[in-house]
Amino acid sequence: MKTTNIRERYNLVRKYTEQICQPLETEDYVPQPVPFVSPPKWHLAHSTWFFETFILKNQVSDYKVFDETFNYLFNSYYNNVGDRVLRTDRGNITRPKVSYVYAYRKYVDEHMNILLATLGDEKALTLIELGLHHEQQHQELLVTDIKYILGHNPTFPVYEPDHNLVDDENSETGFVQINEGIYEIGYQGDGFCFDNEQGRHKVYAQNFEISKSLVTNEEFIEFIEAGGYQDFNLWLDEGWSWVNENQIDSPMYWHKINGEWHYFTLAGLKKLNPKAILCHVSYFEAWAYAQWKEMRLPTEFEWEIASYHFAWGKRWEWTNSAYLAYPNFTKAKGAVGEYNGKFMINTMVLRGASVATSPDHSRNTYRNFFHTNERWQYTGIRLVK
């Protein structure tokens, strides 16, 4: 890994995070309407905290921490690093000011650029690369969290007029036939991957056919109009409870106004495009829709095997696989080992990428994971028969 390349990449990634926040007003940086959404100010500080905590403090002997309170305020879930503000309380951090967080980013970036001019420690460079991919994950979370914050504002404010993101349509139709056999799953190569992609191994797959297109809005409207949200026979038991307890009757951000479906986008409230690819559905909704179509969701292994035969990357695609370790998966020691391994319980795997995913941050081996009721990410449905 060349230091000059990673220095350029460092600055590009860090700049892109701030570009995402550029359209925001100061007031937009602070709200946390629900526990799973983090304020933009927190994302800006946390992604910076990673480099200060794991790189600068260990690599620069006379480094002076920018603010001693930030380790408590902006640590996410790294128990090895110390106490932290509870996730549910991130919206209570009205101070420090937004301008002070930007000063923090500038301070850390200046010190990182000095370090990267001479750093030759391969282990440290590898950790910096992880930090950059970590920040890219937070860039996508920034996009989705900003949408949730603005989308639950009663006035549906516009983030950017040309930033719809959910108006894209399928480029392919039909199904791909995949023959039964033994296939290899998991990352291989010399590039970057997360530890949960490692442990390349063989799996056996039966014959299956997988759709080359994702479910569209108009297809999902048929499900709604057929009473899909009212038919308990289509739902997993937990899903049926979720529908009733939360009075769910459509995907997130959908609103029926004067008899017509609209949806909130980052470009504001728009009339729903029926041909556009469905977005913002939970695993429960994806499972119920597949039941209604008398099909099913792919396993994550089927998805990876078939991914070479269709276009992907518009939506994170729910699979029917629980998020578990691959054979020979090894959790790293210390704080870095907390990154993925401790979350391998009670979530389902999503594959691909989405229109909110940062550039150069997608692979067909990438394993995203969310709880079955979560749908604020740019999620969609691909069916198997």
N, C-alpha and C positions, 0 to 999 in steps of 0.2 A: 504494500500500500504506500503510494507516494505522498509525502507530506504536502507538496504543492497542490496535488489534486484534492486532498481532503480539506485543505484550507479554503480552496475555492468553493468546494461543496458546502462547507460549514457556513460560509457567508451567504450563499444562495438560499439555503434552507432557512436560516435565521431571518433573512429579509422577507421571504415568502410568508412567514408567520405574521409579520407586521403588516404585510400587504392585505392579508385576509381581514385584519382589524381596521384597516384604513377607513372604510365607509361608516364605521360606528361613531355614535355620539358618546360622550363621556358617560352618560347615564346608562348606556347599553353594556358597559363593562362589568357591572356589579351584580345584576339580578341572578338569583338561583331559584327559579320557580318550582322545581322539583329536585329531589335528591340526586337523580342520575345525571342532571345537567350541571356543569360547572361554569362559573362566570368566566367570560373572556379574560379578565384581568388575572384570574387564577391560572389559566392555561399559559399566559405569557410569562408569569413568574415561575411556575412549576417547571416548564421546559428549560428555563434558564438555570434554575436550582440544580437540575441534573448535572450540568457541566461544571458548576461551581463545586458541588458536593463530591462528585465522583472523579473529576479530572483536576481542576485547579488546586483544590486543597491537598491533593496527593502528589501533584507534579511540580508545584511551585513552592519552594521552601519558605519564602517570605510573603506568601499570599495573604492579604488581609480580606477577610470576609466582608462583603458589602454591608450586610445588616444581620446581626446575630439572631434576630427574631424570625428570619425568613425560613430557617430550617424547620421551625415549628409550624409556620403558616403555610408553607408551600411543598412540604413533603406529602406525597400522595398515600402510599400504602407500604412504605419500606420500614418495617419494624426494626430492622437492623440499624437504621440510621437515627432512630429516636422517636420521641413523642410527636404527635401532629394534631392539627385541627381535624375534627371529624368531617367526613365527606359532606354530611348534611348541613354543616355550618359554614361552608365556603362562601356562601352569599352574605354572611355576617361580617366578612372582612372588608368593611368600607374604607378602612385605613390599613395599609398605606395608600396614598393617592395613586391614580393611574400614572401620572407623570413620574412618580417615584419608581414604579415598576419598569417603566421605559428607561429610566436612568440606570436601573439594575441591569437590564439587558445590555445597555451600552457599555457599562463597566465590565461585565463578564466577557462580552465580545472583544473588547480591547485586550483583555488579558489572554483570552484564548488565541487571538491572532498573534500575539507576541510568542506564546508557547508553540503554536503550530509552525512558526518560522524555523524552529530548530528541533522540534520533537522527533526522536527516532525510535522511541519505545513502542514496539509493535503491539504489545499488550494494551498500552494506553490508546494507541491509534484504533485498535479494534473496539475498545470501549467508546471512543468518540463516535465511531461509525454507528454503534448501537444507539448512542444518544441522538444522532441525527435522525435515525429511523423512528426513535421514540418521539422526537419532535414532529415528524411527519404524521404520526398517529394522532398527535394532539392538533395538528392542522385540520385533519378531517373532523375531529371532535369539535373544534372551533366552529367549523361550518355548520355542523348539525346542532350544536348547542345554541349558536346565534339564531338559527332558524326556529328553534323551540322558543327561545326568549321572545323573538319578534312575532312568531306565529301565535303566541298566547297573549299578546298585547291586544286589547279590544279594538284598536284602530288598524291592525294589520299593516304596520309600517314597512316601507320598502327598504331593503338592504342595498340593492343596486338594480336599476331598471332592466339591465340585460343579463340578470343572474337567475333565470328561472330554474335551471338544472333538471327539472322533471318533465320536460317537454319532448325528450328524445324518444324515437320510435325504433322498433326492431328492424334489422337489416336482413333477416333471414326468416324462413318459415320451414315447416316440416319437422321430421324426426330423424335422428341418427341411430342406426342399428349398431350396437356394440356386441361383439361376440364373446361368449363365455371364455374364460381362460384365467391364467395367472398373470398379474400385472404388478409392477413395482411402484410404490407410493412414497412420496417424501422428497425433500430437496436433495439435489446432487449438483456439484459444481464448485467453483472457487469464489463466487460472489457472496453477497450478504444474504442471510436468512435468519429468522428467529429460531430459538432453540426448540420450539414446539413443532417445527417442520422437520427436525432431524430424527434420525433413526429410520432411514430408508428401509423399507421392508416389502415383502410380497403379500398380495392379497388375492383371493379368488373371487371372481365376479361371474354371476350367471348372465345369460343373455338378457339384454334390456334395450329399450329404445328411449332416447332422451330428446326432448324438444330443443330445436335450434333457436327458438324464440322464447322470450319471457312473457308471462301473462300481462295483458294490457288492461288499461282502465275499463274499456268497454266490456271486456270479458268478465272483469270482476263485478261490474254493475249488473250483469246477468245473474251472478251469484246473489247479490243483494236483493234484486227484484224477485228472485225465486224463493226468498225467505231464508237465505242461508244463515243469517245471524239469529234466526228464530228456531232453527231445526237442531235440537240437541243431538240427534242421531249423527250429525256431521262432526261433532266436536269431541276432543279429548275431555275428560272430566274436569281437569283443572282449567282447560280453556273455556268450557261452558260456565264455570264459576266466574272466571275473569270477565267474560262477556256480560253476565248478569250483574255482577257486583259493580262494574264500571260503566254499565249501560252503553256498551260498544255496539255501533250499528254501521260503521264505515271505517275505512283506513284513516290514520291520523292525518290531520290538516284538511280533510274533506268537509265541506259545508253545503247543505242544500238550501239554496236561496231562490225563492219564488219558483219552486219546482225544478230548478236546474242545479246540477252539481258544479261547485266551484272548489278550488283548492288553494291553500296558501302556498306561495313560493317565495323565494328570496327576492323576487321581482314584485312581490305584493300578491293580493288576492286576484286569482285569474279564473276564467271559465275553464273547467276541466277539459283537457284534450282527450277524447275517447281513444284515439289511436296510440297515445303515449304509453310507455311502459309503466305498469303499476309500481307504486312506491309506498314506503312507510307502513308495512304490514308486519305483524308479529308472527312468530312461529305458529302460534295457535291458529291464526287466520290462514296462514299458508297451508297448514295441515287440513283444516276444514275445507278449504277450496279444493285441494287435491281429492279429498273424499267425495265431494260433490261432483267432480269431473270423473270419478271412478278411476283415478290414477294415484300417484304417490309422489313424494319428494325423493330426490336421489340421495343416496348415502354420500358422504364426502369423498369416499374412494371412487364411486361411480362418477361423480362430478369430475374428479381429477383425471381419471382415465379418458373421459369423453371430451375434456376441455379443449383438446387440439382440433376438434371437429366443429366448433361453433364459436361465434363471437361472444366475448364476455367482458365485463368491466363497467357496465352501466349501473348495476345494482349489486349489493351484497346479497347472495343467493342462499336462502335457508336450505340446509340439508337435514336429513333424518338421522344425523350422527351426533351422539353425545361427545362433548369435548373431553377427550382422554389422552393420556400419554401414548406415544408410539413405542414399539418395542425398543429397548436399549436407550430410551430417553434418560438423560442425566441432568438433574437440576444443579446448576452452579452453586457454589458455596457463597454465603454472604448475601448482601442486598440484591445483587444481580439475579440470584436464584429465585427471588420473589417475583420476578417480572412476569412469568407465565405459569410456572409449575403449580403454585398454590391455588390457582383458579380453575383447576381441572376437576370441577364438580358442579353439577346442577346448571350447566349451560349447554347450548347446542351450537354446532359449528356452522358458520357461513363461509362460502367460498367466493372467489373472484375479487372484485373491487367495486367501487361505485364512482359516480360522477363527482363525488366530493373527495375521492382519494387523491392524494398529492402526486405530482408527476414522479415517475421512476420509483413508485412505491407499491407495485403490484407484481404478483407471481401466481402461477396456477397452483403452487403448493402452499400459498399463504392461508393460514387457518385463523379466521376471525371467530369470535365467540361472544354470544350474548344470551341473556335470560329469555325464556320463551315468551314473555309478555312484552318485551321491549321492541319498540318500532320507531324510535326517533331517528335512527340511522336510515340511510338510503337503501332499504331492503326490498327485495322482490322475490318472485316465484318462478322456478323452472320445473316442469313436470316430467315424470318418467312413466312409461307404460310397458 
